[in-house]
């Protein structure tokens, strides 16, 4: 048998050069948060006191769980904070309205900063930036870049600038992700929006809320996000843009009291990419996490045909409400060419 040893006379490393693509994708591998591994041996012995004297010796093998989840240290660079949080997601649940949203983390941080400043008369609210309604948080990064040095509170010997407030709120959100419990069996676990904003001196406890049994499937999607904030009366977090084809205000707002989850497509796209799936390809099944698969039903993006005074709504249309299911198998999904995903849309899970 003829054998070749070696490969080539001269080799180059192309990392850091222009020869490699910059759009590296996620592997799609399965999450392994912990593993059971050997942890040494222990000798066991037992001696009987009654006659006849007896002794038993044994060897026991011990095991322990090793955790394989890492949490990055919060960034202290303002520009990095803006870009990183614009690519991360948060789940917001309104307990009073029984409505849920999946939105960019940067949008949540900005809203929290506005609420924090509004509760203190000493704050210079004119220095807290407000942005236009946006389809993705990347659109507001430029606006917030120039506001980082805005002085929002000034004392005799110190001052607070806007970026420092954003850093503090981000750390609070990261702490909730560390302590939150996995939501399941119709129970949603999260931390209070206002406790994240105001940091109560006594600390804060995780909240438990009941979700309607027929809506509990999207809890697997919530667990994939990891950061869950609960509140009451936050308003229309996501709404459809009114235009020539959308004239009904009822169709453009998420209905209350149904425990629907509205999610922007940019947020869903980032979850899918972490599992090696391209959302824009228009698949029939889209893997969003280890336990959550979006099973696309019909076409959820059919244009609205209702007028403002119509008693009919899109919420009664078959195929509008999507569903999350447990994956039955892993592998490539069949593409449905009839469905195309808009870049900046949103879908509702129920």
C-alpha positions as CSV (number, residue, x, y, z in Angstrom):
1,X,0.0,0.0,0.0
2,X,1.4,3.4,-1.0
3,X,1.1,6.0,1.9
4,X,1.4,9.8,1.7
5,X,2.7,11.5,4.8
6,X,2.1,15.3,5.0
7,X,0.1,17.6,2.9
8,X,2.0,20.5,1.3
9,X,5.4,22.1,1.5
10,X,4.2,25.6,2.5
11,X,0.9,26.4,4.2
12,X,-0.8,29.8,4.9
13,X,-3.3,30.7,7.6
14,X,-6.1,32.8,6.0
15,X,-7.8,34.0,9.2
16,X,-7.8,37.8,9.3
17,X,-7.2,38.1,5.6
18,X,-9.7,39.1,2.9
19,X,-9.8,35.5,1.6
20,X,-12.4,34.3,4.1
21,X,-16.1,35.3,4.2
22,X,-17.3,37.5,7.1
23,X,-20.8,36.0,7.2
24,X,-19.9,33.1,9.4
25,X,-23.1,31.1,10.4
26,X,-24.0,29.3,13.6
27,X,-23.3,25.6,13.6
28,X,-26.9,24.5,14.5
29,X,-25.5,22.1,17.1
30,X,-27.6,21.0,20.0
31,X,-27.3,22.9,23.3
32,X,-25.5,21.1,26.1
33,X,-26.0,23.1,29.2
34,X,-24.7,20.5,31.7
35,X,-23.2,17.0,31.7
36,X,-22.8,14.2,34.3
37,X,-19.2,13.4,34.7
38,X,-17.1,11.1,37.0
39,X,-15.9,12.8,40.3
40,X,-13.6,10.2,41.8
41,X,-14.1,7.2,44.0
42,X,-15.0,6.6,47.6
43,X,-14.3,3.6,49.8
44,X,-17.2,2.1,51.7
45,X,-16.8,-0.1,54.8
46,X,-19.2,-1.7,57.3
47,X,-18.3,-3.9,60.3
48,X,-20.9,-6.0,62.2
49,X,-20.7,-6.0,65.9
50,X,-22.6,-9.2,66.6
51,X,-21.0,-12.7,66.4
52,X,-19.7,-13.9,64.1
53,X,-17.8,-10.7,63.2
54,X,-18.5,-9.6,59.6
55,X,-17.0,-6.8,57.4
56,X,-18.1,-5.4,54.1
57,X,-15.8,-3.4,51.9
58,X,-16.9,-1.6,48.7
59,X,-15.8,1.0,46.2
60,X,-18.2,3.7,45.0
61,X,-17.8,5.8,41.9
62,X,-19.1,9.4,42.3
63,X,-20.6,11.6,39.7
64,X,-21.4,15.4,39.6
65,X,-23.0,17.7,37.1
66,X,-20.7,20.1,35.2
67,X,-22.4,23.2,33.8
68,X,-21.4,24.4,30.4
69,X,-23.1,27.8,30.2
70,X,-21.0,31.0,30.2
71,X,-22.2,34.5,30.7
72,X,-20.2,37.4,29.2
73,X,-19.1,40.3,31.4
74,X,-21.2,43.4,30.7
75,X,-19.5,45.7,28.3
76,X,-18.3,49.1,29.4
77,X,-18.1,50.5,25.9
78,X,-21.1,52.5,25.0
79,X,-21.0,51.8,21.2
80,X,-20.6,48.1,21.8
81,X,-23.6,48.2,24.2
82,X,-25.7,49.8,21.5
83,X,-24.8,47.4,18.8
84,X,-24.9,44.2,21.0
85,X,-28.2,44.9,22.6
86,X,-29.8,45.8,19.2
87,X,-29.1,42.2,18.2
88,X,-30.5,40.7,21.5
89,X,-34.1,40.1,22.4
90,X,-36.3,40.4,25.5
91,X,-39.8,39.0,26.2
92,X,-42.3,41.5,27.6
93,X,-45.5,40.3,29.2
94,X,-48.4,42.6,30.2
95,X,-50.3,40.9,32.9
96,X,-53.2,43.3,32.9
97,X,-53.8,43.0,29.1
98,X,-52.6,39.4,28.9
99,X,-50.4,40.2,25.9
100,X,-46.8,39.3,25.2
101,X,-44.1,40.7,22.9
102,X,-40.7,39.7,21.6
103,X,-38.7,42.8,21.0
104,X,-35.0,44.0,20.8
105,X,-33.3,44.6,24.1
106,X,-32.0,48.0,23.1
107,X,-35.6,49.3,22.6
108,X,-36.4,48.0,26.1
109,X,-33.4,49.7,27.6
110,X,-34.3,53.0,26.0
111,X,-37.9,52.8,27.3
112,X,-36.7,51.9,30.8
113,X,-34.4,55.0,30.8
114,X,-37.3,57.2,29.8
115,X,-39.4,55.8,32.6
116,X,-36.6,56.1,35.2
117,X,-36.1,59.8,34.4
118,X,-39.8,60.6,34.4
119,X,-40.1,59.5,38.0
120,X,-37.4,62.0,39.2
121,X,-38.1,65.7,38.9
122,X,-34.4,66.5,39.1
123,X,-33.7,64.7,35.8
124,X,-33.2,66.7,32.6
125,X,-35.8,64.9,30.6
126,X,-35.0,66.9,27.5
127,X,-31.6,65.1,27.4
128,X,-33.2,61.6,27.3
129,X,-33.5,60.7,23.6
130,X,-36.8,59.7,22.0
131,X,-36.8,57.9,18.7
132,X,-39.3,57.3,16.0
133,X,-41.2,54.0,15.7
134,X,-38.8,51.5,14.2
135,X,-38.9,48.0,12.7
136,X,-35.6,46.9,14.1
137,X,-33.3,48.4,16.9
138,X,-30.5,48.7,14.4
139,X,-32.3,51.7,13.0
140,X,-32.0,53.7,16.3
141,X,-28.3,53.0,17.0
142,X,-27.2,56.1,15.1
143,X,-29.6,58.3,17.1
144,X,-28.4,57.0,20.4
145,X,-24.7,57.2,19.6
146,X,-24.7,61.0,19.8
147,X,-26.7,61.0,23.1
148,X,-24.3,59.0,25.2
149,X,-22.6,62.0,26.8
150,X,-25.9,63.8,27.5
151,X,-25.9,65.0,31.1
152,X,-29.2,63.9,32.6
153,X,-28.6,64.6,36.3
154,X,-26.0,67.0,37.8
155,X,-25.0,67.6,41.4
156,X,-22.5,69.7,43.2
157,X,-19.6,67.3,42.7
158,X,-20.8,64.7,40.3
159,X,-23.1,64.1,37.3
160,X,-24.9,61.3,35.6
161,X,-24.8,60.9,31.8
162,X,-27.2,59.0,29.6
163,X,-24.8,56.1,28.8
164,X,-24.2,55.4,32.5
165,X,-27.9,55.0,33.0
166,X,-28.1,52.6,30.1
167,X,-25.1,50.5,31.4
168,X,-26.8,50.2,34.8
169,X,-30.1,49.1,33.3
170,X,-28.4,46.6,31.1
171,X,-26.6,45.0,34.2
172,X,-30.0,44.7,35.9
173,X,-31.5,42.9,32.9
174,X,-28.5,40.5,32.8
175,X,-29.1,39.7,36.5
176,X,-32.7,38.7,35.8
177,X,-31.5,36.3,33.1
178,X,-29.2,34.6,35.6
179,X,-32.0,34.1,38.2
180,X,-35.1,33.4,36.0
181,X,-36.7,29.9,36.1
182,X,-37.6,28.0,32.9
183,X,-41.2,28.7,32.0
184,X,-43.3,25.5,31.4
185,X,-46.6,23.8,32.2
186,X,-48.5,27.0,31.6
187,X,-46.4,29.1,34.0
188,X,-44.5,32.1,32.9
189,X,-41.6,33.2,35.1
190,X,-40.1,36.7,34.9
191,X,-39.0,39.8,36.8
192,X,-40.9,43.1,37.2
193,X,-40.2,45.8,34.7
194,X,-40.3,48.5,37.4
195,X,-38.0,46.6,39.7
196,X,-35.4,46.5,37.0
197,X,-35.8,50.2,36.5
198,X,-35.7,51.3,40.2
199,X,-33.6,48.6,41.9
200,X,-35.7,48.3,45.1
201,X,-33.5,48.3,48.3
202,X,-35.1,45.1,49.5
203,X,-34.3,43.3,46.3
204,X,-36.8,41.7,44.0
205,X,-38.3,38.3,43.6
206,X,-39.2,36.4,40.4
207,X,-42.9,36.5,39.5
208,X,-45.1,33.6,38.4
209,X,-48.0,34.2,36.0
210,X,-50.5,31.7,34.6
211,X,-50.8,31.4,30.8
212,X,-54.0,30.1,29.2
213,X,-53.4,26.3,28.6
214,X,-54.1,26.6,24.8
215,X,-51.3,29.3,24.5
216,X,-48.6,27.6,26.6
217,X,-46.8,26.2,23.5
218,X,-44.9,29.5,22.9
219,X,-43.3,29.2,26.4
220,X,-40.6,27.2,24.7
221,X,-39.8,30.2,22.6
222,X,-39.7,32.4,25.8
223,X,-37.1,30.0,27.3
224,X,-35.0,30.4,24.1
225,X,-34.8,34.1,24.7
226,X,-33.9,33.8,28.4
227,X,-34.7,37.4,29.5
228,X,-38.4,37.8,30.6
229,X,-39.8,41.0,32.0
230,X,-43.4,41.3,33.3
231,X,-45.4,44.5,33.8
232,X,-48.9,46.0,33.6
233,X,-50.3,48.6,31.3
234,X,-47.3,49.1,29.0
235,X,-49.4,49.9,26.0
236,X,-49.0,48.9,22.3
237,X,-45.4,47.6,22.2
238,X,-45.8,46.4,18.6
239,X,-48.4,47.7,16.2
240,X,-49.0,47.3,12.5
241,X,-48.1,50.3,10.4
242,X,-51.3,51.8,9.0
243,X,-51.4,52.6,5.3
244,X,-53.4,52.2,2.1
245,X,-53.9,48.4,2.8
246,X,-54.3,48.6,6.6
247,X,-57.1,50.9,7.6
248,X,-58.6,49.0,10.5
249,X,-57.2,49.9,13.9
250,X,-58.6,46.7,15.4
251,X,-56.5,44.6,13.0
252,X,-53.4,46.7,13.7
253,X,-53.3,46.1,17.4
254,X,-52.7,42.9,19.3
255,X,-56.0,41.7,20.9
256,X,-56.0,41.7,24.7
257,X,-56.9,38.8,27.0
258,X,-55.8,36.1,24.6
259,X,-52.2,35.5,25.8
260,X,-51.0,36.0,22.2
261,X,-47.2,36.5,21.7
262,X,-46.3,39.1,19.0
263,X,-42.7,38.8,17.7
264,X,-40.9,40.9,15.1
265,X,-39.3,39.0,12.2
266,X,-35.8,40.5,12.8
267,X,-35.9,39.0,16.4
268,X,-37.1,35.7,15.1
269,X,-34.6,35.7,12.3
270,X,-31.7,36.1,14.8
271,X,-33.1,33.2,16.9
272,X,-33.3,31.0,13.8
273,X,-29.8,31.9,12.7
274,X,-28.4,30.7,16.0
275,X,-29.8,27.3,15.0
276,X,-28.4,27.4,11.5
277,X,-31.7,28.3,9.8
278,X,-32.2,31.2,7.4
279,X,-35.7,32.6,8.1
280,X,-35.8,34.5,4.8
281,X,-35.7,31.2,2.9
282,X,-39.4,30.6,3.6
283,X,-39.4,27.2,5.3
284,X,-42.4,25.2,6.4
285,X,-40.7,24.5,9.8
286,X,-38.3,26.9,11.4
287,X,-36.2,25.8,14.3
288,X,-36.0,28.6,16.9
289,X,-34.5,26.7,19.8
290,X,-33.9,23.1,21.0
291,X,-37.5,22.8,22.0
292,X,-39.3,25.4,19.8
293,X,-40.1,25.0,16.1
294,X,-42.3,27.5,14.3
295,X,-44.7,25.5,12.1
296,X,-45.7,28.1,9.5
297,X,-49.5,27.8,8.9
298,X,-50.7,29.0,5.5
299,X,-49.7,32.6,4.8
300,X,-49.8,34.9,7.8
301,X,-48.9,38.0,5.7
302,X,-52.1,38.3,3.6
303,X,-52.9,42.0,3.3
304,X,-55.7,43.4,5.5
305,X,-58.9,44.2,3.6
306,X,-61.0,45.7,6.5
307,X,-62.0,49.3,6.8
308,X,-61.9,51.2,10.0
309,X,-65.6,50.7,10.8
310,X,-65.7,47.0,9.8
311,X,-66.8,44.5,12.4
312,X,-64.7,41.8,10.7
313,X,-61.1,41.6,11.7
314,X,-57.9,39.8,10.5
315,X,-57.8,38.0,13.9
316,X,-60.6,35.7,12.7
317,X,-58.7,34.8,9.5
318,X,-57.4,31.2,9.4
319,X,-53.6,31.0,9.2
320,X,-53.0,34.4,10.9
321,X,-52.2,33.0,14.3
322,X,-49.0,30.9,14.2
323,X,-48.0,28.1,16.5
324,X,-44.9,26.9,18.2
325,X,-44.4,23.1,18.6
326,X,-41.8,20.7,19.9
327,X,-39.5,19.4,17.1
328,X,-40.1,15.8,16.0
329,X,-36.9,15.5,14.0
330,X,-33.8,17.5,13.2
331,X,-32.6,18.2,9.7
332,X,-33.3,20.3,6.6
333,X,-36.9,21.5,6.3
334,X,-38.9,21.6,3.1
335,X,-39.2,25.1,1.6
336,X,-42.6,26.4,0.8
337,X,-42.2,28.8,-2.1
338,X,-45.7,30.1,-1.7
339,X,-44.7,31.9,1.5
340,X,-42.3,34.8,1.5
341,X,-41.3,36.6,4.7
342,X,-41.2,40.4,4.7
343,X,-38.0,41.9,6.2
344,X,-39.6,44.1,8.8
345,X,-42.9,42.3,9.6
346,X,-44.2,40.6,12.7
347,X,-46.1,37.4,13.5
348,X,-48.4,36.4,16.3
349,X,-48.2,33.0,18.1
350,X,-51.1,31.5,20.0
